[in-house]
Amino acid sequence: MPIKAIDTPKKAKTTVYMTEEEETLLNELFIKRLRERRKTDKSALFCEGIRLLYEREIEAAHSDKK
């Protein structure tokens, strides 16, 4: 039986500069999810944040034009 290749999305490594306050907020989110037993990592939180920001700003702008 042939082995199928697993498609994994290409990922980019990024350096993020943030204030101590923003780092504290990120840590609080991370800890909250750990307590809820929702396995996550800080990269996943950033990706989720980017998607939410995109939805709020870009998709909202498109719906305003209709």
C-alpha positions as CSV (number, residue, x, y, z in Angstrom):
1,M,0.0,0.0,0.0
2,P,1.5,3.4,-1.0
3,I,2.2,5.9,1.7
4,K,0.4,9.3,1.2
5,A,2.3,12.5,1.7
6,I,0.9,14.6,4.5
7,D,0.1,18.2,3.4
8,T,1.2,20.6,6.1
9,P,0.8,24.3,5.7
10,K,3.9,26.3,5.1
11,K,4.8,28.3,8.1
12,A,6.8,31.5,8.5
13,K,9.0,32.2,11.5
14,T,8.5,35.8,12.7
15,T,9.9,38.0,15.4
16,V,7.4,39.9,17.4
17,Y,8.1,43.0,19.4
18,M,5.6,43.8,22.1
19,T,5.4,45.8,25.3
20,E,5.4,44.1,28.7
21,E,1.7,44.8,28.9
22,E,1.0,43.0,25.7
23,E,3.2,40.1,26.8
24,T,1.3,39.9,30.0
25,L,-2.0,39.8,28.1
26,L,-0.7,37.0,25.9
27,N,0.5,35.0,28.9
28,E,-2.9,35.4,30.6
29,L,-4.6,34.0,27.5
30,F,-2.2,31.1,27.3
31,I,-2.7,30.3,31.0
32,K,-6.4,30.5,30.7
33,R,-6.4,28.0,27.9
34,L,-4.1,25.7,29.8
35,R,-6.5,25.8,32.8
36,E,-9.4,25.0,30.4
37,R,-7.3,22.0,29.2
38,R,-7.4,23.5,25.7
39,K,-4.0,22.6,24.3
40,T,-2.5,25.6,22.6
41,D,0.8,27.5,22.1
42,K,1.6,31.1,21.8
43,S,2.0,30.8,18.0
44,A,-1.5,29.5,17.7
45,L,-2.8,32.4,19.8
46,F,-1.0,34.9,17.4
47,C,-2.5,33.1,14.4
48,E,-6.0,33.2,15.9
49,G,-5.5,36.9,16.7
50,I,-4.5,37.7,13.1
51,R,-7.5,35.8,11.7
52,L,-9.9,37.7,14.1
53,L,-8.3,41.1,13.3
54,Y,-8.6,40.3,9.6
55,E,-12.3,39.4,10.0
56,R,-12.9,42.6,11.9
57,E,-11.1,45.0,9.6
58,I,-11.1,43.5,6.1
59,E,-14.3,41.5,6.0
60,A,-16.2,44.4,7.7
61,A,-14.9,46.8,5.1
62,H,-16.2,44.6,2.3
63,S,-19.6,44.3,3.9
64,D,-19.8,48.1,4.3
65,K,-19.4,48.5,0.5
66,K,-22.4,46.4,-0.2
